[in-house]
Amino acid sequence: MTARIYQVPKSAMQSGRAMTDNWVLEFEQSEARRPDPLMGWTGSADTQAQVQLTFPDKDAAKAYAERYGIAARVYATPPKTLKIQAYADNFR
């Protein structure tokens, strides 16, 4: 079982930063997805891919993975860049 640990990004539809300080441990797929011959929906028999565990910080997520023997990769959060501009810049 392999997993990835990452920080929840801000949604494009949200202006605030609520719930962006949480870290998620998400299992990677162990088998490929395939289309259902009758309905055409895509799916697999891998139930671990549906599991997402939320932690308050990165260290707690790494400790959980080590405790249960899960090989986990930590993805760093990209730095936040702010584009500071004045309202008057819209009319130039």
C-alpha positions in Angstrom: 0.0 0.0 0.0 1.4 3.4 -1.0 -0.1 6.7 -0.1 0.5 10.4 -0.6 0.3 13.1 1.9 -0.5 16.7 0.8 -2.1 19.9 2.1 -5.6 20.7 1.0 -5.5 23.5 -1.6 -7.9 26.4 -1.7 -10.8 25.9 -4.0 -11.2 28.2 -7.0 -14.7 29.0 -5.8 -13.6 30.1 -2.3 -12.2 33.5 -1.3 -11.1 32.6 2.2 -8.6 30.0 3.5 -11.0 27.9 5.6 -10.0 24.2 5.8 -6.7 24.8 3.9 -4.5 24.0 6.9 -5.6 20.4 7.0 -3.3 17.6 5.6 -4.7 14.6 3.7 -3.4 11.0 3.5 -4.8 9.5 0.3 -4.1 6.0 -0.9 -3.0 5.5 -4.5 -4.7 3.1 -6.8 -3.4 -0.4 -6.9 -5.2 -1.4 -10.1 -6.2 0.3 -13.2 -9.7 1.6 -13.8 -11.8 -0.1 -16.5 -15.1 0.7 -18.1 -18.2 -1.3 -17.1 -19.4 -3.2 -20.2 -23.1 -2.7 -19.5 -23.3 0.9 -18.2 -20.0 2.3 -19.5 -19.1 3.8 -16.1 -15.4 3.8 -15.1 -14.6 1.9 -11.9 -12.3 -0.6 -10.2 -12.4 -3.1 -7.4 -9.8 -1.1 -5.4 -11.7 0.2 -2.3 -8.6 1.8 -0.7 -8.6 4.5 -3.4 -11.8 5.8 -1.9 -10.2 6.4 1.6 -9.1 9.9 2.5 -7.9 10.6 6.1 -7.6 14.2 7.3 -5.0 15.3 9.9 -4.3 18.7 11.6 -0.7 18.8 10.5 1.9 17.0 8.4 3.7 15.3 11.3 0.5 13.6 12.4 -0.1 12.2 9.0 3.5 10.9 8.7 3.2 9.4 12.2 0.0 7.6 11.2 1.6 6.2 8.0 4.7 5.0 10.0 2.6 3.4 12.7 0.6 1.3 10.2 3.5 0.6 7.8 2.2 2.6 4.9 4.8 3.8 2.4 3.8 7.5 2.0 5.2 10.3 0.0 4.9 13.9 1.2 4.1 16.5 -1.4 5.3 20.0 -0.5 2.8 22.9 -0.6 3.7 25.4 -3.3 4.5 28.9 -2.0 1.6 31.3 -2.0 2.2 34.4 -4.2 0.0 37.4 -4.0 -0.6 39.8 -6.9 -1.0 43.1 -5.2 -2.8 45.7 -7.3 -5.0 48.7 -6.9 -8.5 49.0 -8.2 -7.4 51.8 -10.5 -5.1 49.4 -12.4 -8.3 47.9 -14.0 -8.7 51.1 -16.0 -5.3 51.5 -17.5 
